[in-house]
């Protein structure tokens, strides 16, 4: 495996990739570990289309979803932190607005 970044010397490991499998979000790390959490813990990602979820950028121990204006760090996944109420509420409001307008929710 070829690493695209220099390894960091911080507490959290560098992220290799993020996968969405059977209702879970799985973070694979460069050190060989993986951590899986229920996607329902992160409504912003759960309610996003599969193409929105697939469009992310990794910077060492964090990920950014540009179309969702959403950031998450490995610490949240490793420590089991759920999405904050503010972002969760925002995701549901956006989702309900799409439903009300008749906009397609499919990827």
C-alpha positions as CSV (number, residue, x, y, z in Angstrom):
1,X,0.0,0.0,0.0
2,X,1.3,3.4,-1.0
3,X,0.6,6.2,1.5
4,X,-0.3,9.5,0.0
5,X,0.6,11.5,3.2
6,X,3.4,11.5,5.7
7,X,2.2,9.7,8.9
8,X,1.2,12.1,11.7
9,X,2.5,11.9,15.2
10,X,-0.8,12.7,16.8
11,X,-3.1,10.7,19.1
12,X,-5.4,9.6,16.3
13,X,-4.4,7.4,13.3
14,X,-4.4,8.5,9.7
15,X,-7.5,7.5,7.7
16,X,-7.1,5.3,4.7
17,X,-10.7,5.2,3.5
18,X,-14.3,5.4,4.6
19,X,-16.9,2.8,3.6
20,X,-20.6,2.6,4.1
21,X,-21.7,-1.1,4.7
22,X,-25.0,-2.5,5.8
23,X,-26.1,0.7,7.7
24,X,-22.7,1.3,9.2
25,X,-19.9,3.7,8.5
26,X,-16.5,2.0,8.6
27,X,-13.3,4.0,8.9
28,X,-10.2,2.1,7.8
29,X,-6.9,3.4,9.2
30,X,-3.4,3.3,7.8
31,X,-2.2,1.3,10.8
32,X,-4.5,-1.6,9.9
33,X,-7.3,-0.9,12.3
34,X,-11.0,-0.4,11.3
35,X,-13.8,1.2,13.3
36,X,-17.4,0.7,12.5
37,X,-20.3,2.8,13.9
38,X,-24.0,2.9,13.0
39,X,-24.7,5.4,10.3
40,X,-27.9,6.4,12.2
41,X,-25.6,8.2,14.7
42,X,-24.8,10.7,11.9
43,X,-28.1,11.9,10.3
44,X,-26.2,14.3,8.0
45,X,-24.6,11.3,6.3
46,X,-27.5,8.9,6.8
47,X,-29.9,11.2,5.0
48,X,-27.5,12.1,2.3
49,X,-27.5,10.5,-1.1
50,X,-25.0,7.7,-1.7
51,X,-23.2,10.0,-4.2
52,X,-23.0,12.8,-1.5
53,X,-21.6,10.3,1.0
54,X,-19.0,9.0,-1.5
55,X,-17.7,12.5,-2.2
56,X,-15.3,13.1,0.7
57,X,-11.7,14.2,1.2
58,X,-9.3,12.8,3.8
59,X,-6.7,14.9,5.6
60,X,-4.7,12.7,8.0
61,X,-7.2,11.9,10.8
62,X,-10.3,13.8,9.5
63,X,-12.7,13.7,6.6
64,X,-14.7,16.5,4.8
65,X,-17.8,16.1,2.7
66,X,-17.9,19.3,0.6
67,X,-21.4,19.0,-0.7
68,X,-22.7,18.4,2.8
69,X,-20.5,21.1,4.4
70,X,-19.6,18.4,7.0
71,X,-16.4,17.5,8.8
72,X,-15.6,14.5,11.1
73,X,-12.5,13.4,12.8
74,X,-11.2,10.0,13.7
75,X,-11.6,10.9,17.4
76,X,-15.4,11.0,17.0
77,X,-15.5,7.5,15.5
78,X,-13.0,6.0,17.8
79,X,-14.6,7.5,20.9
80,X,-18.2,6.8,19.8
81,X,-19.4,10.4,19.7
82,X,-22.7,10.9,17.9
83,X,-23.5,13.8,15.7
84,X,-24.4,17.0,17.6
85,X,-28.1,17.9,18.0
86,X,-27.5,21.1,15.9
87,X,-26.2,19.2,12.9
88,X,-28.7,16.4,13.3
89,X,-31.6,18.9,13.4
90,X,-30.2,20.7,10.3
91,X,-30.0,17.4,8.4
92,X,-33.6,16.5,9.2
93,X,-34.8,19.9,8.2
94,X,-33.0,19.7,4.9
95,X,-34.4,16.2,4.3
96,X,-38.0,17.2,5.2
97,X,-37.7,20.3,2.9
98,X,-36.7,18.0,0.0
99,X,-39.7,15.7,0.7
100,X,-42.1,18.7,0.8
101,X,-40.8,20.1,-2.4
102,X,-41.1,16.7,-4.2
103,X,-37.3,16.7,-4.9
104,X,-35.9,13.3,-5.6
105,X,-34.1,11.8,-2.6
106,X,-32.4,9.0,-4.7
107,X,-28.7,9.1,-5.4
